[in-house]
Amino acid sequence: GEGGRVVDYRSYQVSQMANVEVYPGSDMDAAQVVEFGADHVVLATGATWRLDGTGRENPTGIDLGDVAVMAPEVVMAGEVPEGPVVIFDDDHFYLGGALAEKRRAAGGEVTLVTPAALVSAWTENTMEQHAIQAKLMQMGVGIVASTNIANAKAGEVVLECGFTGVKRSLPCGVLVPVTMRMPEDGLFHDLVAADLPSVTRIGDCLAPSTIAAAVYAGHRSARELGEAKTDALPFRREMVALAERGG
Protein backbone atom coordinates (compact mmCIF):
# COMPACT_ATOMS: atom_id res chain seq x y z
CA GLY A 1 0.00 0.00 0.00
CA GLU A 2 2.79 2.43 0.87
CA GLY A 3 4.59 1.65 -2.37
CA GLY A 4 1.38 2.23 -4.33
CA ARG A 5 0.91 5.62 -2.69
CA VAL A 6 4.39 6.69 -3.76
CA VAL A 7 3.69 5.69 -7.37
CA ASP A 8 0.18 7.18 -7.51
CA TYR A 9 1.25 10.58 -6.18
CA ARG A 10 4.11 11.00 -8.63
CA SER A 11 2.13 9.65 -11.57
CA TYR A 12 -0.57 12.27 -10.92
CA GLN A 13 1.96 15.09 -10.61
CA VAL A 14 3.65 14.12 -13.89
CA SER A 15 0.29 13.77 -15.68
CA GLN A 16 -0.35 17.50 -15.12
CA MET A 17 2.87 18.58 -16.83
CA ALA A 18 2.43 19.62 -20.46
CA ASN A 19 6.10 19.09 -21.29
CA VAL A 20 6.17 15.43 -20.21
CA GLU A 21 4.88 12.49 -22.24
CA VAL A 22 4.36 9.12 -20.54
CA TYR A 23 4.02 5.74 -22.27
CA PRO A 24 3.37 3.13 -19.58
CA GLY A 25 3.48 -0.55 -20.40
CA SER A 26 5.85 0.03 -23.31
CA ASP A 27 8.88 -2.25 -23.31
CA MET A 28 11.88 -0.97 -25.26
CA ASP A 29 15.03 -2.72 -26.39
CA ALA A 30 18.35 -1.05 -27.18
CA ALA A 31 17.55 -0.61 -30.89
CA GLN A 32 14.29 1.19 -30.12
CA VAL A 33 15.95 3.48 -27.60
CA VAL A 34 18.66 4.38 -30.11
CA GLU A 35 16.02 5.00 -32.80
CA PHE A 36 14.23 7.42 -30.47
CA GLY A 37 17.15 9.80 -30.83
CA ALA A 38 17.10 11.21 -27.30
CA ASP A 39 19.83 13.57 -26.14
CA HIS A 40 19.85 11.95 -22.70
CA VAL A 41 18.73 8.47 -21.67
CA VAL A 42 18.15 7.70 -17.99
CA LEU A 43 17.40 4.09 -17.07
CA ALA A 44 15.51 3.06 -13.98
CA THR A 45 14.90 -0.57 -14.91
CA GLY A 46 14.88 -1.86 -11.34
CA ALA A 47 16.20 -5.08 -9.86
CA THR A 48 15.07 -8.66 -9.26
CA TRP A 49 15.58 -11.01 -6.32
CA ARG A 50 18.27 -13.65 -6.61
CA LEU A 51 17.16 -17.27 -6.42
CA ASP A 52 20.45 -18.89 -5.37
CA GLY A 53 20.52 -17.75 -1.73
CA THR A 54 23.37 -15.28 -2.22
CA GLY A 55 23.26 -12.61 0.47
CA ARG A 56 24.75 -11.37 3.73
CA GLU A 57 24.97 -14.78 5.39
CA ASN A 58 25.90 -16.69 2.23
CA PRO A 59 28.02 -14.48 -0.04
CA THR A 60 28.72 -17.36 -2.43
CA GLY A 61 25.16 -18.70 -2.45
CA ILE A 62 23.58 -21.90 -1.10
CA ASP A 63 23.59 -25.40 -2.56
CA LEU A 64 19.83 -25.67 -3.18
CA GLY A 65 19.95 -28.96 -5.07
CA ASP A 66 16.64 -29.69 -6.75
CA VAL A 67 14.39 -28.05 -4.17
CA ALA A 68 11.51 -26.06 -5.69
CA VAL A 69 12.34 -22.34 -5.56
CA MET A 70 9.94 -19.44 -6.13
CA ALA A 71 10.87 -15.77 -6.48
CA PRO A 72 9.35 -13.21 -4.08
CA GLU A 73 7.97 -11.27 -7.08
CA VAL A 74 6.04 -14.34 -8.22
CA VAL A 75 4.49 -14.90 -4.79
CA MET A 76 3.47 -11.25 -4.50
CA ALA A 77 1.94 -11.45 -7.99
CA GLY A 78 -0.48 -14.06 -6.68
CA GLU A 79 1.01 -17.46 -7.55
CA VAL A 80 0.35 -19.91 -4.72
CA PRO A 81 3.23 -22.22 -3.69
CA GLU A 82 2.26 -25.84 -3.00
CA GLY A 83 3.16 -27.73 0.13
CA PRO A 84 4.91 -26.29 3.20
CA VAL A 85 6.59 -23.02 2.33
CA VAL A 86 9.93 -21.97 3.79
CA ILE A 87 10.82 -18.28 3.51
CA PHE A 88 14.51 -17.61 4.04
CA ASP A 89 14.85 -13.97 5.07
CA ASP A 90 18.42 -12.72 4.82
CA ASP A 91 17.19 -9.26 3.79
CA HIS A 92 15.76 -8.36 7.24
CA PHE A 93 13.46 -5.59 6.01
CA TYR A 94 9.71 -5.84 5.44
CA LEU A 95 9.40 -8.30 2.55
CA GLY A 96 10.13 -11.58 4.33
CA GLY A 97 7.45 -10.91 6.92
CA ALA A 98 5.01 -9.67 4.28
CA LEU A 99 5.42 -12.83 2.20
CA ALA A 100 4.92 -15.03 5.28
CA GLU A 101 1.76 -13.14 6.20
CA LYS A 102 0.40 -13.31 2.63
CA ARG A 103 0.93 -17.05 2.33
CA ARG A 104 -0.38 -17.83 5.80
CA ALA A 105 -3.49 -15.74 5.21
CA ALA A 106 -4.22 -17.99 2.21
CA GLY A 107 -4.19 -20.98 4.53
CA GLY A 108 -0.80 -22.49 3.80
CA GLU A 109 1.84 -23.82 6.19
CA VAL A 110 4.69 -21.33 6.43
CA THR A 111 8.00 -21.23 8.25
CA LEU A 112 10.16 -18.11 8.22
CA VAL A 113 13.87 -18.82 8.71
CA THR A 114 16.29 -15.96 9.35
CA PRO A 115 19.93 -15.63 10.42
CA ALA A 116 18.89 -12.61 12.50
CA ALA A 117 17.67 -12.86 16.08
CA LEU A 118 14.31 -11.29 15.16
CA VAL A 119 11.89 -11.35 12.26
CA SER A 120 12.36 -8.38 9.91
CA ALA A 121 15.09 -7.13 12.25
CA TRP A 122 15.87 -3.95 10.30
CA THR A 123 12.34 -2.69 10.93
CA GLU A 124 13.38 -1.94 14.49
CA ASN A 125 14.63 1.29 12.89
CA THR A 126 11.10 2.09 11.71
CA MET A 127 9.48 0.94 14.99
CA GLU A 128 7.52 -1.81 13.20
CA GLN A 129 9.41 -4.94 14.22
CA HIS A 130 7.37 -5.82 17.29
CA ALA A 131 4.11 -5.49 15.37
CA ILE A 132 5.35 -7.60 12.47
CA GLN A 133 6.59 -10.46 14.62
CA ALA A 134 3.52 -10.39 16.87
CA LYS A 135 1.22 -10.60 13.82
CA LEU A 136 3.10 -13.56 12.35
CA MET A 137 3.07 -15.42 15.65
CA GLN A 138 -0.67 -14.80 16.07
CA MET A 139 -1.29 -16.13 12.57
CA GLY A 140 0.64 -19.31 13.28
CA VAL A 141 3.69 -18.71 11.11
CA GLY A 142 6.62 -20.85 12.26
CA ILE A 143 9.63 -18.69 13.15
CA VAL A 144 13.18 -20.05 13.25
CA ALA A 145 15.64 -17.28 14.16
CA SER A 146 19.45 -17.19 14.39
CA THR A 147 19.52 -19.95 11.77
CA ASN A 148 21.03 -20.30 8.31
CA ILE A 149 20.14 -22.69 5.48
CA ALA A 150 23.14 -24.97 4.93
CA ASN A 151 21.77 -26.72 1.84
CA ALA A 152 18.57 -28.11 0.38
CA LYS A 153 17.11 -30.84 -1.79
CA ALA A 154 13.66 -31.77 -3.06
CA GLY A 155 11.24 -31.78 -0.15
CA GLU A 156 13.50 -30.37 2.55
CA VAL A 157 15.99 -27.73 3.63
CA VAL A 158 18.83 -28.31 6.07
CA LEU A 159 18.98 -25.68 8.80
CA GLU A 160 22.15 -24.75 10.68
CA CYS A 161 22.06 -23.04 14.08
CA GLY A 162 23.96 -19.77 14.05
CA PHE A 163 25.34 -20.40 17.54
CA THR A 164 26.10 -24.12 17.74
CA GLY A 165 26.34 -25.16 14.10
CA VAL A 166 23.94 -28.04 14.79
CA LYS A 167 22.01 -29.06 11.68
CA ARG A 168 18.48 -30.37 11.27
CA SER A 169 16.11 -30.86 8.37
CA LEU A 170 12.84 -29.06 7.79
CA PRO A 171 10.12 -30.17 5.33
CA CYS A 172 9.90 -27.77 2.40
CA GLY A 173 7.58 -27.87 -0.59
CA VAL A 174 8.72 -24.51 -1.92
CA LEU A 175 11.61 -22.29 -0.82
CA VAL A 176 11.25 -18.52 -1.20
CA PRO A 177 14.68 -16.89 -0.75
CA VAL A 178 14.60 -13.21 0.27
CA THR A 179 18.32 -12.50 0.27
CA MET A 180 19.53 -9.83 -2.16
CA ARG A 181 18.60 -8.25 -5.48
CA MET A 182 20.50 -7.94 -8.71
CA PRO A 183 20.18 -4.83 -10.93
CA GLU A 184 18.34 -5.28 -14.21
CA ASP A 185 21.08 -3.48 -16.13
CA GLY A 186 21.30 -5.44 -19.38
CA LEU A 187 19.70 -2.59 -21.36
CA PHE A 188 22.16 -0.13 -19.85
CA HIS A 189 25.16 -2.13 -21.00
CA ASP A 190 23.64 -2.56 -24.47
CA LEU A 191 23.19 1.21 -24.75
CA VAL A 192 26.71 1.92 -23.52
CA ALA A 193 27.95 -0.34 -26.30
CA ALA A 194 25.79 1.65 -28.75
CA ASP A 195 27.81 4.77 -27.85
CA LEU A 196 24.90 7.09 -27.12
CA PRO A 197 25.74 10.72 -26.25
CA SER A 198 24.37 10.41 -22.71
CA VAL A 199 23.15 7.29 -20.90
CA THR A 200 22.97 6.84 -17.12
CA ARG A 201 21.32 4.42 -14.71
CA ILE A 202 19.64 5.30 -11.45
CA GLY A 203 17.70 3.70 -8.61
CA ASP A 204 17.68 -0.07 -8.23
CA CYS A 205 19.21 -0.42 -11.70
CA LEU A 206 22.37 1.13 -10.24
CA ALA A 207 22.19 -0.18 -6.67
CA PRO A 208 19.14 -1.93 -5.19
CA SER A 209 17.90 -0.06 -2.14
CA THR A 210 14.72 1.29 -0.53
CA ILE A 211 11.72 3.08 -2.06
CA ALA A 212 12.96 6.33 -0.50
CA ALA A 213 16.36 5.89 -2.15
CA ALA A 214 14.71 5.30 -5.53
CA VAL A 215 12.63 8.47 -5.20
CA TYR A 216 15.74 10.46 -4.26
CA ALA A 217 17.67 9.01 -7.20
CA GLY A 218 15.02 10.18 -9.65
CA HIS A 219 14.84 13.64 -8.10
CA ARG A 220 18.62 14.04 -8.11
CA SER A 221 18.89 12.80 -11.70
CA ALA A 222 16.43 15.46 -12.85
CA ARG A 223 18.35 18.22 -11.07
CA GLU A 224 21.71 17.09 -12.50
CA LEU A 225 20.45 16.48 -16.05
CA GLY A 226 22.60 18.32 -18.55
CA GLU A 227 25.13 19.50 -15.98
CA ALA A 228 28.82 18.99 -16.67
CA LYS A 229 30.21 15.85 -15.03
CA THR A 230 32.50 16.56 -12.10
CA ASP A 231 33.95 14.85 -9.07
CA ALA A 232 32.61 17.67 -6.92
CA LEU A 233 29.02 17.94 -5.74
CA PRO A 234 26.86 19.17 -8.63
CA PHE A 235 24.81 21.40 -6.35
CA ARG A 236 25.62 24.17 -3.89
CA ARG A 237 25.64 23.33 -0.21
CA GLU A 238 25.92 25.31 2.97
CA MET A 239 29.37 25.06 4.52
CA VAL A 240 29.89 25.64 8.20
CA ALA A 241 33.13 27.36 9.20
CA LEU A 242 34.45 27.40 12.75
CA ALA A 243 36.11 30.49 14.11
CA GLU A 244 38.17 30.99 17.23
CA ARG A 245 36.21 32.22 20.20
CA GLY A 246 36.87 35.84 20.98
CA GLY A 247 38.70 36.79 24.13
Secondary structure, DSSP 8 states (H G I E B T S, - for coil): -HHHHHHHHHHHHHHT-TT----TT----HHHHHHHT-S-EEE---EEE-SS--SSS-TT--B-TT--B--HHHHHTT----SSEEEEE-S-SSHHHHHHHHHHHTT--EEEE-SSSSTTGGGGGGT-HHHHHHHHHHHT-EEE-SEEEEEEETEEEEEEETTT--EEEEEESEEEEES-EEE--HHHHHHHHTT-S-EEE-GGGTS---HHHHHHHHHHHHHHTT----SS-SS------------
